[in-house]
Amino acid sequence: MTDHALPPAIQGAPPARPGRRFSLTWFGLTPFLLFSTLFLLIPAAYLVVGSFTGQDGRLTLDNYAGLTAPLPLNAYLTSIEISLVTALAGGIFGFLMAYAVISGGLPRFLRISLFTFAGVASNFAGVPLALAFIFTIGRLGLLTTFLVGLGFNPYDAGFSLYSKIGLEIVYLYFQLPLMILIIAPAIDGLKKEWREASENMGASQVQYWRYVALPVLLPSLLGAMVLLFGNAFGAQATAYQLTGGFINIVTILIGNQLTGDVLHNVGVGYALAMGMVVILGVTLIAYSWLQRRSERWLR
């Protein structure tokens, strides 16, 4: 049949477009979208609205103005100090431990066992971790009792598990293994050719680390420390169980504002939480930027 035999309506008609079909693969995202909406988006919106709502139900900025008072300001400073100390100490010692494990020629089963323990220890926090330290180096803990039997009482020498220094020691228990897990892939990414090339050019170990390895690892190191900072900054259960809430950190102060009898102001508690969101948001942005810089060397 020629084109002239076709009906006029068919001649010159554009080709039929296939209908759009809804891909069933989108159903796989439904649980994630539902979870994010219920436990992230809706609570975040409720938090933002609550931070601008006064005790009389009207919109106000007094909640944020209250953050400049001595108690909230000191809570932020204390939380930042604890987070910085544990991030720096955990980052430095965690990096050294990871490098020793990876470059130390350990048998494969020991290396796997150590990283498995690091994975467990990095998630061991909260009330169980606080109780474990109390039972070990508390005033009547196992190690303290043993040292007292030897004639040395660490608490008489000025140490206290229930102080800020004691809390930092407890935080290092999960900061160190977390650093090991984060930095190990970056250390594995150091190419042997770089070391061989530097040795062939007469560079010493110090020069290799100063001009080759450290510049490559620096973004990963800083990014891991930033992540450790955020991890410590958001901790609450461990500090509350260990110190009974006597150390003034932001997470404990938020709980006191929301459920306390003396410092009960829900709007101020929401404003404090928004301050934490801003700080942690900056932390995540810095971590993402540093990760992008480190990936170009470790591809």
DRENRO-435065 format. One line per 2 residues: their letters; for each residue x, y, z of N, C-alpha, C. Coordinates in steps of 0.1 Angstrom, whole numbers, plus 5000, padded with zeros to 4 digits. Layout:
# DRENRO-435065
a> X:Y:Z:X:Y:Z:X:Y:Z ~ ...
END
This chain:
# DRENRO-435065
mt> 5009:4988:5000:5000:5000:5000:5009:5012:5000 ~ 5006:5022:4991:5014:5034:4990:5009:5044:5000
dh> 5017:5055:5001:5012:5066:5010:5000:5072:5006 ~ 4997:5072:4992:4985:5079:4987:4973:5071:4991
al> 4975:5058:4994:4963:5050:4998:4959:5052:5012 ~ 4968:5058:5020:4965:5060:5035:4955:5071:5036
pp> 4947:5069:5047:4937:5080:5050:4944:5093:5053 ~ 4938:5104:5050:4945:5117:5052:4948:5119:5067
ai> 4941:5114:5076:4943:5116:5090:4956:5109:5095 ~ 4960:5098:5087:4972:5090:5091:4984:5096:5084
qg> 4982:5101:5072:4994:5107:5065:4999:5119:5072 ~ 5012:5118:5074:5019:5129:5081:5017:5130:5096
ap> 5010:5120:5102:5008:5120:5117:5021:5117:5124 ~ 5023:5124:5135:5036:5122:5142:5036:5108:5148
pa> 5048:5102:5150:5048:5088:5156:5043:5088:5170 ~ 5036:5078:5173:5030:5077:5187:5041:5076:5197
rp> 5040:5084:5208:5050:5084:5219:5046:5073:5229 ~ 5055:5066:5233:5052:5056:5244:5048:5063:5257
gr> 5038:5058:5263:5033:5063:5275:5043:5062:5287 ~ 5043:5072:5295:5052:5071:5306:5047:5062:5317
rf> 5055:5053:5321:5052:5043:5331:5058:5046:5344 ~ 5051:5045:5355:5057:5047:5368:5066:5035:5372
sl> 5078:5038:5374:5088:5028:5378:5085:5022:5392 ~ 5085:5009:5392:5082:5003:5405:5094:5004:5415
tw> 5106:5008:5409:5118:5009:5417:5116:5021:5427 ~ 5107:5030:5424:5105:5041:5434:5099:5037:5447
fg> 5092:5025:5446:5086:5020:5459:5097:5016:5469 ~ 5109:5014:5464:5120:5010:5473:5124:5022:5482
lt> 5121:5034:5477:5124:5046:5485:5113:5050:5495 ~ 5102:5043:5494:5091:5047:5502:5094:5046:5517
pf> 5100:5035:5522:5103:5034:5536:5113:5045:5540 ~ 5123:5049:5532:5132:5059:5535:5125:5073:5536
ll> 5117:5076:5526:5110:5089:5526:5101:5090:5537 ~ 5094:5079:5540:5084:5079:5552:5092:5081:5565
fs> 5103:5074:5567:5111:5075:5579:5116:5089:5580 ~ 5122:5095:5569:5127:5108:5569:5117:5119:5572
tl> 5105:5117:5567:5094:5127:5570:5090:5126:5584 ~ 5088:5114:5589:5083:5113:5603:5093:5116:5614
fl> 5105:5113:5611:5115:5114:5622:5126:5124:5619 ~ 5125:5131:5608:5135:5142:5605:5129:5155:5601
li> 5120:5154:5591:5115:5167:5586:5104:5173:5595 ~ 5095:5164:5599:5084:5170:5608:5090:5174:5622
pa> 5099:5166:5628:5105:5171:5641:5113:5184:5639 ~ 5121:5185:5627:5129:5197:5625:5120:5209:5623
ay> 5108:5207:5616:5099:5219:5615:5093:5222:5628 ~ 5090:5212:5636:5084:5215:5649:5094:5222:5658
lv> 5107:5218:5657:5118:5224:5665:5119:5239:5661 ~ 5119:5242:5648:5121:5256:5643:5109:5264:5648
vg> 5097:5259:5647:5085:5267:5652:5086:5269:5667 ~ 5089:5258:5674:5090:5259:5688:5100:5269:5694
sf> 5111:5270:5686:5122:5279:5691:5118:5294:5690 ~ 5108:5297:5681:5103:5310:5680:5089:5312:5688
tg> 5085:5303:5696:5073:5304:5703:5075:5306:5718 ~ 5069:5316:5724:5071:5319:5738:5062:5310:5747
qd> 5063:5311:5760:5055:5304:5769:5040:5307:5768 ~ 5037:5319:5763:5023:5323:5761:5018:5319:5747
gr> 5026:5312:5739:5021:5307:5726:5023:5317:5715 ~ 5029:5329:5717:5031:5339:5707:5045:5338:5702
lt> 5047:5343:5689:5060:5343:5683:5069:5353:5690 ~ 5081:5349:5692:5090:5358:5700:5105:5354:5697
ld> 5114:5364:5699:5128:5361:5698:5135:5360:5711 ~ 5127:5360:5722:5133:5360:5735:5140:5347:5738
ny> 5136:5336:5731:5142:5323:5734:5157:5323:5729 ~ 5159:5330:5717:5173:5331:5712:5181:5341:5720
ag> 5174:5352:5725:5181:5362:5733:5186:5356:5746 ~ 5178:5346:5751:5182:5339:5763:5195:5331:5762
lt> 5199:5328:5749:5211:5320:5748:5224:5327:5751 ~ 5223:5340:5752:5235:5348:5756:5237:5349:5771
ap> 5227:5343:5779:5229:5343:5793:5241:5334:5797 ~ 5246:5336:5809:5258:5329:5813:5257:5314:5813
lp> 5245:5308:5817:5243:5294:5818:5244:5287:5804 ~ 5236:5292:5794:5236:5286:5781:5250:5288:5774
ln> 5255:5300:5776:5268:5303:5769:5279:5294:5775 ~ 5279:5292:5788:5289:5283:5794:5287:5269:5790
ay> 5274:5265:5787:5271:5251:5783:5277:5249:5769 ~ 5276:5259:5760:5281:5257:5747:5297:5257:5747
lt> 5303:5265:5755:5317:5266:5756:5323:5253:5762 ~ 5316:5247:5772:5320:5235:5778:5319:5223:5768
si> 5308:5223:5761:5306:5212:5751:5316:5213:5740 ~ 5319:5225:5735:5329:5227:5724:5343:5223:5729
ei> 5346:5227:5742:5359:5223:5747:5361:5208:5748 ~ 5351:5201:5753:5352:5187:5755:5353:5180:5741
sl> 5345:5185:5731:5345:5180:5718:5358:5182:5711 ~ 5364:5194:5713:5377:5197:5707:5388:5188:5713
vt> 5388:5187:5726:5399:5179:5732:5398:5164:5728 ~ 5386:5158:5728:5385:5144:5725:5387:5142:5710
al> 5383:5152:5701:5385:5151:5687:5400:5151:5684 ~ 5408:5160:5690:5422:5161:5687:5430:5149:5693
ag> 5427:5146:5705:5434:5134:5711:5430:5121:5704 ~ 5417:5120:5702:5413:5107:5695:5418:5107:5681
gi> 5418:5119:5674:5423:5119:5661:5438:5115:5660 ~ 5446:5121:5668:5460:5119:5667:5464:5105:5671
fg> 5459:5100:5683:5463:5087:5687:5456:5076:5679 ~ 5444:5079:5674:5437:5069:5665:5444:5068:5652
fl> 5450:5079:5647:5457:5078:5634:5470:5070:5636 ~ 5477:5072:5647:5489:5065:5650:5487:5050:5652
ma> 5476:5047:5659:5472:5033:5661:5468:5026:5647 ~ 5461:5033:5639:5457:5028:5626:5469:5026:5617
ya> 5478:5035:5617:5490:5034:5609:5499:5022:5614 ~ 5500:5020:5627:5507:5009:5633:5501:4996:5629
vi> 5488:4995:5629:5481:4983:5625:5483:4979:5610 ~ 5481:4990:5602:5482:4987:5587:5496:4985:5583
sg> 5506:4993:5588:5520:4992:5583:5528:4983:5592 ~ 5523:4977:5602:5531:4970:5612:5533:4955:5608
gl> 5527:4951:5597:5529:4937:5593:5523:4927:5602 ~ 5511:4931:5608:5504:4921:5617:5498:4910:5608
pr> 5496:4898:5614:5489:4888:5607:5475:4892:5604 ~ 5469:4887:5593:5456:4891:5588:5445:4889:5599
fl> 5446:4878:5606:5435:4876:5616:5435:4886:5627 ~ 5448:4890:5631:5449:4900:5642:5443:4914:5637
ri> 5446:4917:5624:5442:4929:5619:5426:4929:5618 ~ 5421:4918:5613:5406:4918:5612:5400:4918:5626
sl> 5406:4911:5636:5400:4912:5650:5401:4926:5655 ~ 5412:4933:5653:5413:4946:5658:5403:4956:5652
ft> 5400:4955:5639:5391:4964:5633:5376:4960:5637 ~ 5374:4947:5640:5361:4942:5644:5359:4948:5658
fa> 5369:4948:5667:5367:4954:5680:5365:4969:5679 ~ 5372:4975:5670:5370:4990:5668:5356:4993:5664
gv> 5350:4984:5655:5336:4987:5651:5327:4985:5663 ~ 5329:4976:5672:5320:4974:5683:5322:4985:5693
as> 5335:4988:5696:5338:4999:5706:5333:5012:5702 ~ 5334:5016:5689:5329:5029:5685:5314:5031:5687
nf> 5307:5020:5688:5292:5021:5690:5289:5018:5705 ~ 5298:5016:5713:5296:5013:5728:5296:5026:5735
ag> 5284:5032:5737:5284:5044:5744:5271:5045:5753 ~ 5268:5056:5758:5256:5058:5766:5257:5053:5780
vp> 5246:5048:5786:5246:5043:5799:5256:5031:5802 ~ 5256:5021:5793:5265:5010:5795:5280:5014:5796
la> 5284:5024:5788:5298:5028:5788:5301:5035:5801 ~ 5292:5044:5805:5294:5051:5818:5295:5041:5830
la> 5286:5032:5830:5286:5022:5841:5299:5014:5841 ~ 5304:5010:5829:5316:5002:5827:5328:5010:5833
fi> 5329:5023:5831:5340:5031:5837:5338:5033:5852 ~ 5325:5034:5856:5323:5036:5870:5327:5023:5878
ft> 5324:5012:5872:5328:4999:5878:5343:4996:5878 ~ 5350:5003:5869:5364:5001:5867:5373:5011:5874
ig> 5370:5024:5871:5379:5034:5877:5371:5044:5885 ~ 5359:5040:5890:5352:5049:5899:5358:5049:5913
rl> 5352:5055:5922:5358:5056:5936:5359:5042:5942 ~ 5350:5033:5939:5351:5020:5944:5352:5010:5933
gl> 5357:5014:5922:5359:5006:5910:5370:4995:5912 ~ 5371:4986:5903:5380:4975:5904:5394:4980:5904
lt> 5398:4988:5894:5411:4993:5892:5415:5002:5904 ~ 5406:5010:5908:5408:5020:5919:5411:5012:5932
tf> 5403:5002:5935:5405:4994:5946:5419:4987:5946 ~ 5423:4982:5934:5436:4976:5933:5447:4985:5936
lv> 5446:4998:5930:5456:5008:5933:5457:5012:5947 ~ 5445:5013:5954:5445:5017:5968:5452:5006:5976
gl> 5450:4993:5972:5457:4982:5979:5472:4983:5978 ~ 5477:4989:5967:5491:4991:5965:5496:5004:5971
gf> 5487:5011:5978:5491:5023:5985:5490:5036:5977 ~ 5483:5036:5966:5481:5048:5958:5466:5050:5955
np> 5461:5061:5959:5447:5064:5956:5446:5076:5946 ~ 5442:5073:5934:5442:5084:5924:5433:5095:5927
yd> 5422:5092:5935:5413:5103:5939:5419:5113:5949 ~ 5428:5107:5958:5435:5116:5967:5445:5125:5960
ag> 5450:5120:5948:5459:5128:5940:5453:5138:5931 ~ 5439:5139:5931:5432:5150:5924:5424:5145:5912
fs> 5426:5132:5909:5418:5127:5897:5404:5124:5902 ~ 5394:5126:5893:5380:5123:5895:5374:5119:5882
ly> 5368:5107:5882:5361:5103:5870:5349:5111:5867 ~ 5343:5117:5877:5331:5125:5876:5333:5140:5872
sk> 5345:5143:5867:5348:5157:5864:5348:5158:5848 ~ 5352:5170:5844:5353:5172:5829:5364:5163:5823
ig> 5375:5162:5830:5386:5154:5825:5382:5139:5825 ~ 5375:5135:5835:5370:5121:5835:5360:5118:5824
le> 5352:5128:5821:5343:5127:5810:5350:5126:5796 ~ 5361:5134:5795:5369:5133:5783:5375:5120:5781
iv> 5380:5114:5792:5386:5100:5791:5376:5090:5787 ~ 5364:5091:5792:5353:5082:5788:5350:5084:5773
yl> 5349:5096:5769:5346:5099:5754:5356:5093:5745 ~ 5369:5093:5750:5380:5088:5741:5378:5073:5739
yf> 5370:5066:5747:5368:5051:5745:5362:5049:5732 ~ 5352:5057:5728:5346:5055:5715:5351:5064:5704
ql> 5359:5074:5708:5364:5083:5698:5376:5077:5691 ~ 5385:5070:5699:5397:5063:5693:5393:5053:5683
pl> 5385:5043:5686:5381:5033:5676:5374:5039:5664 ~ 5366:5049:5666:5359:5055:5654:5369:5062:5645
mi> 5380:5068:5651:5390:5074:5642:5398:5063:5635 ~ 5400:5052:5641:5407:5041:5634:5399:5036:5622
li> 5386:5035:5624:5377:5030:5613:5377:5040:5601 ~ 5377:5053:5605:5376:5063:5595:5389:5065:5587
ia> 5400:5065:5594:5412:5069:5587:5419:5057:5581 ~ 5416:5045:5584:5422:5033:5579:5421:5033:5564
pa> 5410:5035:5557:5409:5035:5542:5419:5045:5536 ~ 5420:5057:5543:5429:5067:5537:5443:5063:5538
id> 5447:5056:5549:5461:5051:5550:5463:5040:5540 ~ 5453:5032:5538:5455:5021:5528:5456:5027:5514
gl> 5451:5039:5512:5451:5046:5499:5465:5051:5495 ~ 5474:5052:5505:5487:5057:5501:5494:5047:5492
kk> 5498:5051:5480:5504:5042:5471:5519:5039:5474 ~ 5522:5027:5472:5536:5023:5474:5546:5030:5465
ew> 5541:5033:5453:5549:5040:5443:5554:5053:5448 ~ 5546:5060:5456:5550:5073:5461:5562:5072:5471
re> 5561:5062:5479:5573:5060:5488:5585:5056:5480 ~ 5583:5047:5471:5595:5042:5463:5601:5053:5455
as> 5592:5062:5449:5598:5073:5442:5605:5083:5450 ~ 5600:5086:5463:5607:5095:5472:5620:5089:5476
en> 5621:5076:5478:5633:5070:5483:5643:5070:5471 ~ 5639:5068:5459:5648:5068:5448:5654:5082:5446
mg> 5646:5092:5450:5651:5106:5448:5659:5110:5461 ~ 5661:5101:5470:5670:5104:5481:5663:5110:5493
as> 5650:5110:5493:5642:5116:5504:5642:5107:5517 ~ 5643:5113:5528:5643:5105:5541:5629:5102:5545
qv> 5627:5095:5556:5613:5092:5561:5606:5105:5565 ~ 5613:5114:5571:5607:5126:5575:5603:5134:5563
qy> 5612:5135:5553:5608:5143:5541:5596:5136:5534 ~ 5596:5123:5533:5585:5116:5527:5571:5120:5534
wr> 5571:5120:5547:5559:5123:5554:5556:5138:5553 ~ 5566:5146:5553:5564:5161:5553:5559:5166:5539
yv> 5564:5160:5528:5561:5165:5515:5552:5157:5507 ~ 5550:5144:5511:5541:5135:5503:5530:5130:5511
al> 5532:5121:5521:5522:5114:5528:5512:5124:5536 ~ 5518:5133:5544:5510:5141:5552:5501:5151:5544
pv> 5507:5157:5533:5497:5166:5525:5486:5158:5519 ~ 5488:5145:5516:5478:5137:5510:5467:5133:5521
ll> 5472:5130:5532:5463:5125:5543:5457:5136:5551 ~ 5462:5149:5550:5457:5159:5558:5442:5162:5557
ps> 5437:5163:5545:5422:5165:5544:5414:5153:5551 ~ 5419:5141:5549:5412:5130:5556:5414:5131:5571
ll> 5425:5135:5576:5427:5136:5590:5418:5147:5596 ~ 5418:5158:5589:5410:5169:5594:5395:5166:5593
ga> 5391:5159:5583:5377:5155:5581:5373:5145:5592 ~ 5382:5136:5595:5379:5126:5606:5378:5133:5619
mv> 5387:5143:5622:5386:5150:5635:5373:5158:5635 ~ 5369:5164:5624:5356:5172:5624:5345:5162:5627
ll> 5345:5150:5622:5335:5141:5625:5335:5136:5639 ~ 5347:5135:5645:5348:5132:5659:5342:5143:5668
fg> 5345:5155:5664:5339:5167:5671:5324:5166:5671 ~ 5318:5164:5660:5303:5163:5660:5298:5151:5668
na> 5306:5140:5668:5302:5128:5675:5302:5131:5690 ~ 5312:5138:5695:5312:5141:5710:5302:5152:5713
fg> 5300:5162:5704:5292:5173:5707:5277:5169:5709 ~ 5273:5159:5702:5259:5154:5703:5257:5144:5714
aq> 5267:5139:5721:5265:5129:5731:5258:5135:5743 ~ 5250:5126:5750:5242:5131:5761:5241:5120:5772
at> 5238:5108:5768:5235:5098:5778:5247:5094:5787 ~ 5258:5094:5780:5271:5090:5788:5274:5101:5798
ay> 5273:5113:5794:5276:5124:5804:5266:5125:5815 ~ 5254:5123:5812:5243:5124:5822:5245:5112:5832
ql> 5247:5100:5827:5248:5089:5836:5261:5090:5845 ~ 5272:5095:5839:5285:5095:5846:5285:5106:5856
tg> 5280:5118:5853:5281:5129:5862:5268:5133:5869 ~ 5257:5127:5866:5244:5131:5871:5239:5144:5867
gf> 5244:5149:5856:5240:5162:5851:5247:5174:5857 ~ 5257:5172:5865:5264:5183:5872:5273:5190:5862
in> 5278:5184:5851:5286:5191:5842:5277:5198:5832 ~ 5279:5211:5830:5270:5219:5822:5273:5218:5807
iv> 5267:5209:5800:5269:5208:5786:5256:5210:5779 ~ 5256:5213:5766:5244:5217:5759:5233:5206:5760
ti> 5237:5194:5757:5227:5183:5756:5219:5181:5770 ~ 5227:5182:5781:5220:5181:5794:5212:5193:5797
li> 5217:5205:5793:5209:5217:5796:5196:5217:5788 ~ 5196:5211:5776:5184:5210:5768:5174:5201:5775
gn> 5178:5190:5780:5170:5181:5788:5164:5187:5800 ~ 5172:5195:5807:5167:5203:5819:5156:5213:5815
ql> 5158:5219:5803:5148:5229:5799:5135:5223:5795 ~ 5136:5211:5790:5124:5204:5784:5116:5197:5795
tg> 5124:5191:5805:5117:5182:5815:5120:5186:5829 ~ 5129:5196:5831:5133:5199:5845:5122:5206:5853
dv> 5124:5207:5866:5115:5214:5874:5119:5228:5877 ~ 5133:5231:5876:5138:5244:5879:5139:5252:5866
lh> 5146:5246:5856:5149:5253:5843:5139:5248:5833 ~ 5126:5250:5835:5116:5245:5826:5112:5256:5817
nv> 5117:5257:5805:5113:5266:5794:5115:5259:5781 ~ 5104:5254:5776:5105:5246:5763:5111:5254:5752
gv> 5106:5266:5751:5111:5275:5740:5126:5277:5740 ~ 5132:5279:5752:5146:5280:5753:5153:5267:5750
gy> 5147:5256:5754:5153:5243:5750:5153:5241:5735 ~ 5143:5245:5728:5143:5244:5714:5153:5253:5707
al> 5155:5265:5713:5165:5274:5708:5179:5268:5710 ~ 5181:5262:5721:5194:5256:5724:5197:5244:5714
am> 5186:5237:5711:5187:5226:5701:5190:5232:5687 ~ 5184:5243:5684:5187:5249:5671:5201:5254:5670
gm> 5207:5258:5681:5221:5262:5681:5230:5250:5678 ~ 5226:5238:5684:5233:5226:5681:5232:5222:5667
vv> 5220:5224:5661:5218:5221:5647:5227:5229:5638 ~ 5228:5242:5641:5237:5250:5633:5252:5246:5634
il> 5256:5243:5646:5270:5239:5648:5273:5226:5641 ~ 5264:5216:5643:5266:5203:5636:5264:5204:5621
gv> 5256:5214:5617:5255:5216:5602:5268:5221:5596 ~ 5274:5231:5603:5287:5236:5599:5297:5225:5599
tl> 5297:5216:5609:5306:5205:5610:5304:5195:5598 ~ 5292:5192:5594:5290:5183:5583:5294:5189:5570
ia> 5292:5202:5568:5297:5209:5556:5312:5209:5555 ~ 5319:5211:5566:5333:5211:5566:5338:5197:5564
ys> 5331:5187:5569:5335:5173:5567:5334:5169:5552 ~ 5322:5173:5546:5320:5170:5532:5330:5177:5523
wl> 5334:5189:5526:5344:5196:5518:5357:5189:5519 ~ 5361:5186:5531:5374:5179:5533:5374:5165:5526
qr> 5363:5158:5527:5362:5145:5520:5364:5146:5505 ~ 5358:5156:5499:5360:5158:5485:5375:5161:5481
rs> 5381:5169:5490:5395:5172:5487:5404:5159:5488 ~ 5401:5150:5498:5409:5138:5500:5406:5128:5489
er> 5394:5127:5484:5391:5117:5474:5399:5118:5461 ~ 5403:5130:5457:5410:5132:5445:5424:5125:5446
wl> 5429:5123:5458:5442:5116:5459:5441:5101:5461 ~ 5429:5097:5466:5427:5083:5469:5419:5075:5460
r> 5417:5080:5448:5409:5073:5437:5417:5061:5432
END
